[in-house]
Amino acid sequence: MPIHRHPMKPTDPRVRFYTEDQIRTLIAEVNERGRKFGLVWPSATTDRTLDGRVLVRFNTAPATTLLNLLSLLLDAERGDPWES
């Protein structure tokens, strides 16, 4: 049975606990896992901190965008079906 997860919202308070170094590590993981699906962002990096949240340079996306993308990649690696 598939796990029903909801994406993290940019305002999720849990994201404030991620340091810039941790976000850089997650960017590297997304690049590594995404490569097999043809998803690469060689220029992705941390941008700045806004209101206590580290932004990721995907057009200054919040770190939750990165976390949600990583969650989808992990689901795809496990072969979990995606629901419409």
N, CA, C and O atoms as a printed pandas DataFrame, in Angstrom:
     atom_number atom_name residue_name chain_id  residue_number  x_coord  y_coord  z_coord
0              1         N          MET        A               1    0.843   -1.170    0.000
1              2        CA          MET        A               1    0.000    0.000    0.000
2              3         C          MET        A               1    0.893    1.240    0.000
3              4         O          MET        A               1    1.802    1.342    0.824
4              5         N          PRO        A               2    0.648    2.180   -0.910
5              6        CA          PRO        A               2    1.502    3.366   -0.992
6              7         C          PRO        A               2    1.340    4.265    0.236
7              8         O          PRO        A               2    0.268    4.352    0.835
8              9         N          ILE        A               3    2.430    4.921    0.584
9             10        CA          ILE        A               3    2.402    5.881    1.686
10            11         C          ILE        A               3    1.871    7.201    1.146
11            12         O          ILE        A               3    2.343    7.692    0.121
12            13         N          HIS        A               4    0.903    7.767    1.826
13            14        CA          HIS        A               4    0.351    9.051    1.396
14            15         C          HIS        A               4    1.082   10.166    2.138
15            16         O          HIS        A               4    0.920   10.345    3.345
16            17         N          ARG        A               5    1.883   10.900    1.392
17            18        CA          ARG        A               5    2.637   12.001    1.979
18            19         C          ARG        A               5    2.154   13.307    1.384
19            20         O          ARG        A               5    1.707   13.371    0.239
20            21         N          HIS        A               6    2.255   14.311    2.171
21            22        CA          HIS        A               6    1.926   15.647    1.690
22            23         C          HIS        A               6    3.223   16.436    1.578
23            24         O          HIS        A               6    4.103   16.319    2.431
24            25         N          PRO        A               7    3.341   17.238    0.527
25            26        CA          PRO        A               7    4.560   18.037    0.379
26            27         C          PRO        A               7    4.724   19.009    1.546
27            28         O          PRO        A               7    3.746   19.472    2.132
28            29         N          MET        A               8    5.960   19.299    1.862
29            30        CA          MET        A               8    6.232   20.310    2.882
30            31         C          MET        A               8    5.929   21.678    2.285
31            32         O          MET        A               8    6.222   21.932    1.117
32            33         N          LYS        A               9    5.360   22.529    3.068
33            34        CA          LYS        A               9    5.090   23.895    2.631
34            35         C          LYS        A               9    6.294   24.771    2.964
35            36         O          LYS        A               9    7.019   24.491    3.919
36            37         N          PRO        A              10    6.511   25.832    2.182
37            38        CA          PRO        A              10    7.649   26.723    2.468
38            39         C          PRO        A              10    7.622   27.298    3.876
39            40         O          PRO        A              10    8.666   27.684    4.402
40            41         N          THR        A              11    6.469   27.360    4.486
41            42        CA          THR        A              11    6.353   27.921    5.831
42            43         C          THR        A              11    6.476   26.866    6.926
43            44         O          THR        A              11    6.303   27.188    8.101
44            45         N          ASP        A              12    6.769   25.622    6.577
45            46        CA          ASP        A              12    6.889   24.552    7.569
46            47         C          ASP        A              12    8.008   24.910    8.552
47            48         O          ASP        A              12    9.140   25.143    8.128
48            49         N          PRO        A              13    7.717   24.959    9.839
49            50        CA          PRO        A              13    8.736   25.368   10.813
50            51         C          PRO        A              13    9.919   24.405   10.916
51            52         O          PRO        A              13   10.988   24.805   11.375
52            53         N          ARG        A              14    9.756   23.145   10.500
53            54        CA          ARG        A              14   10.858   22.180   10.576
54            55         C          ARG        A              14   12.037   22.581    9.708
55            56         O          ARG        A              14   13.174   22.213   10.001
56            57         N          VAL        A              15   11.780   23.332    8.643
57            58        CA          VAL        A              15   12.851   23.671    7.706
58            59         C          VAL        A              15   13.844   24.658    8.332
59            60         O          VAL        A              15   14.972   24.775    7.855
60            61         N          ARG        A              16   13.449   25.354    9.372
61            62        CA          ARG        A              16   14.355   26.294   10.043
62            63         C          ARG        A              16   15.525   25.587   10.728
63            64         O          ARG        A              16   16.530   26.227   11.040
64            65         N          PHE        A              17   15.412   24.295   10.964
65            66        CA          PHE        A              17   16.465   23.553   11.648
66            67         C          PHE        A              17   17.556   23.059   10.705
67            68         O          PHE        A              17   18.571   22.539   11.169
68            69         N          TYR        A              18   17.375   23.206    9.397
69            70        CA          TYR        A              18   18.383   22.787    8.439
70            71         C          TYR        A              18   19.444   23.878    8.317
71            72         O          TYR        A              18   19.125   25.054    8.141
72            73         N          THR        A              19   20.698   23.473    8.414
73            74        CA          THR        A              19   21.794   24.428    8.243
74            75         C          THR        A              19   22.135   24.523    6.756
75            76         O          THR        A              19   21.698   23.703    5.949
76            77         N          GLU        A              20   22.915   25.528    6.419
77            78        CA          GLU        A              20   23.331   25.684    5.030
78            79         C          GLU        A              20   24.147   24.481    4.563
79            80         O          GLU        A              20   24.002   24.047    3.420
80            81         N          ASP        A              21   24.996   23.941    5.425
81            82        CA          ASP        A              21   25.781   22.744    5.061
82            83         C          ASP        A              21   24.877   21.540    4.810
83            84         O          ASP        A              21   25.122   20.771    3.881
84            85         N          GLN        A              22   23.841   21.368    5.621
85            86        CA          GLN        A              22   22.906   20.263    5.412
86            87         C          GLN        A              22   22.165   20.426    4.089
87            88         O          GLN        A              22   21.945   19.443    3.381
88            89         N          ILE        A              23   21.779   21.646    3.751
89            90        CA          ILE        A              23   21.091   21.893    2.480
90            91         C          ILE        A              23   22.021   21.586    1.315
91            92         O          ILE        A              23   21.588   21.008    0.317
92            93         N          ARG        A              24   23.291   21.963    1.427
93            94        CA          ARG        A              24   24.258   21.637    0.362
94            95         C          ARG        A              24   24.366   20.120    0.179
95            96         O          ARG        A              24   24.465   19.632   -0.947
96            97         N          THR        A              25   24.347   19.388    1.279
97            98        CA          THR        A              25   24.398   17.926    1.202
98            99         C          THR        A              25   23.153   17.383    0.514
99           100         O          THR        A              25   23.243   16.450   -0.284
100          101         N          LEU        A              26   21.993   17.957    0.816
101          102        CA          LEU        A              26   20.748   17.520    0.163
102          103         C          LEU        A              26   20.758   17.848   -1.326
103          104         O          LEU        A              26   20.253   17.068   -2.133
104          105         N          ILE        A              27   21.323   18.986   -1.695
105          106        CA          ILE        A              27   21.449   19.333   -3.123
106          107         C          ILE        A              27   22.298   18.282   -3.827
107          108         O          ILE        A              27   21.955   17.836   -4.921
108          109         N          ALA        A              28   23.398   17.887   -3.207
109          110        CA          ALA        A              28   24.258   16.860   -3.803
110          111         C          ALA        A              28   23.501   15.542   -3.945
111          112         O          ALA        A              28   23.651   14.843   -4.948
112          113         N          GLU        A              29   22.695   15.205   -2.952
113          114        CA          GLU        A              29   21.923   13.959   -3.026
114          115         C          GLU        A              29   20.871   14.023   -4.129
115          116         O          GLU        A              29   20.676   13.049   -4.856
116          117         N          VAL        A              30   20.195   15.158   -4.258
117          118        CA          VAL        A              30   19.205   15.311   -5.337
118          119         C          VAL        A              30   19.896   15.179   -6.690
119          120         O          VAL        A              30   19.377   14.521   -7.591
120          121         N          ASN        A              31   21.062   15.801   -6.837
121          122        CA          ASN        A              31   21.787   15.682   -8.108
122          123         C          ASN        A              31   22.183   14.237   -8.381
123          124         O          ASN        A              31   22.056   13.760   -9.509
124          125         N          GLU        A              32   22.658   13.544   -7.366
125          126        CA          GLU        A              32   23.070   12.149   -7.544
126          127         C          GLU        A              32   21.883   11.249   -7.885
127          128         O          GLU        A              32   21.949   10.468   -8.834
128          129         N          ARG        A              33   20.803   11.355   -7.120
129          130        CA          ARG        A              33   19.634   10.502   -7.355
130          131         C          ARG        A              33   18.872   10.904   -8.614
131          132         O          ARG        A              33   18.303   10.052   -9.295
132          133         N          GLY        A              34   18.860   12.179   -8.921
133          134        CA          GLY        A              34   18.125   12.655  -10.090
134          135         C          GLY        A              34   18.789   12.310  -11.412
135          136         O          GLY        A              34   18.125   12.230  -12.446
136          137         N          ARG        A              35   20.099   12.107  -11.376
137          138        CA          ARG        A              35   20.857   11.826  -12.606
138          139         C          ARG        A              35   20.279   10.642  -13.370
139          140         O          ARG        A              35   20.197   10.681  -14.598
140          141         N          LYS        A              36   19.875    9.583  -12.656
141          142        CA          LYS        A              36   19.353    8.393  -13.349
142          143         C          LYS        A              36   17.994    8.649  -13.994
143          144         O          LYS        A              36   17.544    7.869  -14.832
144          145         N          PHE        A              37   17.342    9.745  -13.602
145          146        CA          PHE        A              37   16.061   10.127  -14.204
146          147         C          PHE        A              37   16.236   11.286  -15.184
147          148         O          PHE        A              37   15.255   11.820  -15.701
148          149         N          GLY        A              38   17.477   11.669  -15.436
149          150        CA          GLY        A              38   17.756   12.764  -16.354
150          151         C          GLY        A              38   17.554   14.137  -15.740
151          152         O          GLY        A              38   17.441   15.129  -16.460
152          153         N          LEU        A              39   17.508   14.204  -14.419
153          154        CA          LEU        A              39   17.323   15.475  -13.717
154          155         C          LEU        A              39   18.641   15.902  -13.106
155          156         O          LEU        A              39   19.113   15.285  -12.151
156          157         N          VAL        A              40   19.234   16.939  -13.638
157          158        CA          VAL        A              40   20.491   17.446  -13.079
158          159         C          VAL        A              40   20.429   18.962  -12.977
159          160         O          VAL        A              40   19.904   19.644  -13.858
160          161         N          TRP        A              41   20.963   19.456  -11.911
161          162        CA          TRP        A              41   21.035   20.900  -11.680
162          163         C          TRP        A              41   22.451   21.229  -11.242
163          164         O          TRP        A              41   22.697   21.439  -10.054
164          165         N          PRO        A              42   23.390   21.279  -12.186
165          166        CA          PRO        A              42   24.782   21.509  -11.798
166          167         C          PRO        A              42   25.010   22.864  -11.137
167          168         O          PRO        A              42   25.970   23.037  -10.387
168          169         N          SER        A              43   24.142   23.811  -11.409
169          170        CA          SER        A              43   24.333   25.134  -10.823
170          171         C          SER        A              43   23.540   25.326   -9.534
171          172         O          SER        A              43   23.611   26.399   -8.934
172          173         N          ALA        A              44   22.787   24.320   -9.089
173          174        CA          ALA        A              44   22.003   24.453   -7.864
174          175         C          ALA        A              44   22.939   24.634   -6.675
175          176         O          ALA        A              44   23.929   23.916   -6.533
176          177         N          THR        A              45   22.621   25.579   -5.844
177          178        CA          THR        A              45   23.414   25.864   -4.658
178          179         C          THR        A              45   22.537   26.589   -3.647
179          180         O          THR        A              45   21.397   26.946   -3.947
180          181         N          THR        A              46   23.062   26.801   -2.468
181          182        CA          THR        A              46   22.303   27.609   -1.519
182          183         C          THR        A              46   22.414   29.057   -1.954
183          184         O          THR        A              46   23.399   29.452   -2.578
184          185         N          ASP        A              47   21.421   29.834   -1.630
185          186        CA          ASP        A              47   21.393   31.217   -2.078
186          187         C          ASP        A              47   21.598   32.164   -0.909
187          188         O          ASP        A              47   22.649   32.792   -0.785
188          189         N          ARG        A              48   20.612   32.260   -0.072
189          190        CA          ARG        A              48   20.684   33.132    1.091
190          191         C          ARG        A              48   19.668   32.638    2.105
191          192         O          ARG        A              48   18.907   31.712    1.828
192          193         N          THR        A              49   19.655   33.243    3.256
193          194        CA          THR        A              49   18.679   32.897    4.281
194          195         C          THR        A              49   17.657   34.014    4.357
195          196         O          THR        A              49   18.007   35.189    4.461
196          197         N          LEU        A              50   16.408   33.639    4.305
197          198        CA          LEU        A              50   15.317   34.600    4.354
198          199         C          LEU        A              50   14.361   34.174    5.457
199          200         O          LEU        A              50   13.803   33.078    5.412
200          201         N          ASP        A              51   14.177   35.022    6.425
201          202        CA          ASP        A              51   13.270   34.736    7.538
202          203         C          ASP        A              51   13.609   33.408    8.212
203          204         O          ASP        A              51   12.717   32.644    8.583
204          205         N          GLY        A              52   14.910   33.140    8.368
205          206        CA          GLY        A              52   15.346   31.929    9.046
206          207         C          GLY        A              52   15.340   30.677    8.195
207          208         O          GLY        A              52   15.602   29.588    8.706
208          209         N          ARG        A              53   15.047   30.804    6.909
209          210        CA          ARG        A              53   14.997   29.639    6.017
210          211         C          ARG        A              53   16.068   29.784    4.940
211          212         O          ARG        A              53   16.212   30.845    4.334
212          213         N          VAL        A              54   16.815   28.710    4.709
213          214        CA          VAL        A              54   17.849   28.712    3.670
214          215         C          VAL        A              54   17.160   28.564    2.325
215          216         O          VAL        A              54   16.364   27.644    2.136
216          217         N          LEU        A              55   17.456   29.455    1.389
217          218        CA          LEU        A              55   16.898   29.357    0.042
218          219         C          LEU        A              55   17.864   28.592   -0.856
219          220         O          LEU        A              55   19.079   28.643   -0.669
220          221         N          VAL        A              56   17.309   27.892   -1.820
221          222        CA          VAL        A              56   18.087   27.122   -2.778
222          223         C          VAL        A              56   17.991   27.834   -4.113
223          224         O          VAL        A              56   16.917   28.289   -4.505
224          225         N          ARG        A              57   19.106   27.929   -4.806
225          226        CA          ARG        A              57   19.105   28.653   -6.066
226          227         C          ARG        A              57   18.538   27.784   -7.190
227          228         O          ARG        A              57   19.277   27.284   -8.038
228          229         N          PHE        A              58   17.222   27.615   -7.180
229          230        CA          PHE        A              58   16.414   27.131   -8.299
230          231         C          PHE        A              58   15.489   28.311   -8.566
231          232         O          PHE        A              58   14.273   28.119   -8.577
232          233         N          ASN        A              59   15.971   29.456   -8.769
233          234        CA          ASN        A              59   15.146   30.662   -8.816
234          235         C          ASN        A              59   14.745   31.054   -7.394
235          236         O          ASN        A              59   13.602   31.445   -7.155
236          237         N          THR        A              60   15.662   30.954   -6.472
237          238        CA          THR        A              60   15.468   31.225   -5.045
238          239         C          THR        A              60   14.288   30.458   -4.457
239          240         O          THR        A              60   13.454   31.024   -3.749
240          241         N          ALA        A              61   14.232   29.190   -4.754
241          242        CA          ALA        A              61   13.195   28.318   -4.187
242          243         C          ALA        A              61   13.520   28.048   -2.723
243          244         O          ALA        A              61   14.690   28.029   -2.339
244          245         N          PRO        A              62   12.498   27.841   -1.911
245          246        CA          PRO        A              62   12.779   27.479   -0.518
246          247         C          PRO        A              62   13.328   26.058   -0.444
247          248         O          PRO        A              62   13.152   25.264   -1.368
248          249         N          ALA        A              63   13.984   25.753    0.646
249          250        CA          ALA        A              63   14.568   24.424    0.833
250          251         C          ALA        A              63   13.504   23.337    0.796
251          252         O          ALA        A              63   13.819   22.189    0.482
252          253         N          THR        A              64   12.255   23.663    1.106
253          254        CA          THR        A              64   11.202   22.651    1.062
254          255         C          THR        A              64   11.010   22.121   -0.355
255          256         O          THR        A              64   10.631   20.963   -0.527
256          257         N          THR        A              65   11.262   22.942   -1.370
257          258        CA          THR        A              65   11.187   22.468   -2.753
258          259         C          THR        A              65   12.202   21.356   -2.963
259          260         O          THR        A              65   11.900   20.339   -3.587
260          261         N          LEU        A              66   13.396   21.550   -2.444
261          262        CA          LEU        A              66   14.445   20.541   -2.529
262          263         C          LEU        A              66   14.045   19.277   -1.778
263          264         O          LEU        A              66   14.224   18.172   -2.290
264          265         N          LEU        A              67   13.510   19.424   -0.578
265          266        CA          LEU        A              67   13.105   18.271    0.219
266          267         C          LEU        A              67   11.970   17.503   -0.446
267          268         O          LEU        A              67   11.964   16.273   -0.436
268          269         N          ASN        A              68   11.016   18.216   -1.021
269          270        CA          ASN        A              68    9.904   17.554   -1.716
270          271         C          ASN        A              68   10.398   16.818   -2.957
271          272         O          ASN        A              68    9.945   15.710   -3.244
272          273         N          LEU        A              69   11.318   17.423   -3.687
273          274        CA          LEU        A              69   11.883   16.771   -4.870
274          275         C          LEU        A              69   12.652   15.516   -4.472
275          276         O          LEU        A              69   12.539   14.482   -5.131
276          277         N          LEU        A              70   13.419   15.601   -3.416
277          278        CA          LEU        A              70   14.163   14.435   -2.946
278          279         C          LEU        A              70   13.202   13.320   -2.540
279          280         O          LEU        A              70   13.463   12.150   -2.818
280          281         N          SER        A              71   12.117   13.663   -1.897
281          282        CA          SER        A              71   11.115   12.666   -1.509
282          283         C          SER        A              71   10.546   11.962   -2.738
283          284         O          SER        A              71   10.373   10.743   -2.726
284          285         N          LEU        A              72   10.258   12.710   -3.787
285          286        CA          LEU        A              72    9.743   12.113   -5.026
286          287         C          LEU        A              72   10.774   11.197   -5.673
287          288         O          LEU        A              72   10.431   10.125   -6.173
288          289         N          LEU        A              73   12.036   11.618   -5.663
289          290        CA          LEU        A              73   13.083   10.786   -6.248
290          291         C          LEU        A              73   13.246    9.481   -5.466
291          292         O          LEU        A              73   13.434    8.418   -6.058
292          293         N          LEU        A              74   13.173    9.562   -4.150
293          294        CA          LEU        A              74   13.273    8.347   -3.336
294          295         C          LEU        A              74   12.097    7.406   -3.605
295          296         O          LEU        A              74   12.276    6.191   -3.679
296          297         N          ASP        A              75   10.899    7.968   -3.752
297          298        CA          ASP        A              75    9.732    7.147   -4.100
298          299         C          ASP        A              75    9.943    6.466   -5.447
299          300         O          ASP        A              75    9.636    5.284   -5.602
300          301         N          ALA        A              76   10.464    7.207   -6.420
301          302        CA          ALA        A              76   10.683    6.651   -7.756
302          303         C          ALA        A              76   11.726    5.537   -7.717
303          304         O          ALA        A              76   11.583    4.532   -8.412
304          305         N          GLU        A              77   12.769    5.706   -6.914
305          306        CA          GLU        A              77   13.772    4.663   -6.790
306          307         C          GLU        A              77   13.203    3.390   -6.189
307          308         O          GLU        A              77   13.603    2.288   -6.566
308          309         N          ARG        A              78   12.275    3.535   -5.261
309          310        CA          ARG        A              78   11.658    2.372   -4.627
310          311         C          ARG        A              78   10.581    1.754   -5.520
311          312         O          ARG        A              78   10.097    0.653   -5.256
312          313         N          GLY        A              79   10.216    2.475   -6.576
313          314        CA          GLY        A              79    9.161    1.980   -7.450
314          315         C          GLY        A              79    7.773    2.216   -6.923
315          316         O          GLY        A              79    6.816    1.592   -7.382
316          317         N          ASP        A              80    7.646    3.124   -5.951
317          318        CA          ASP        A              80    6.323    3.444   -5.406
318          319         C          ASP        A              80    5.486    4.111   -6.486
319          320         O          ASP        A              80    5.951    5.026   -7.164
320          321         N          PRO        A              81    4.247    3.649   -6.644
321          322        CA          PRO        A              81    3.384    4.292   -7.636
322          323         C          PRO        A              81    2.990    5.694   -7.184
323          324         O          PRO        A              81    2.719    5.927   -6.006
324          325         N          TRP        A              82    2.963    6.603   -8.116
325          326        CA          TRP        A              82    2.543    7.967   -7.809
326          327         C          TRP        A              82    1.062    8.076   -8.097
327          328         O          TRP        A              82    0.583    7.589   -9.121
328          329         N          GLU        A              83    0.358    8.698   -7.219
329          330        CA          GLU        A              83   -1.075    8.873   -7.417
330          331         C          GLU        A              83   -1.344   10.170   -8.134
331          332         O          GLU        A              83   -0.613   11.148   -7.975
332          333         N          SER        A              84   -2.395   10.173   -8.922
333          334        CA          SER        A              84   -2.764   11.395   -9.627
334          335         C          SER        A              84   -3.558   12.291   -8.725
335          336         O          SER        A              84   -3.965   13.377   -9.137
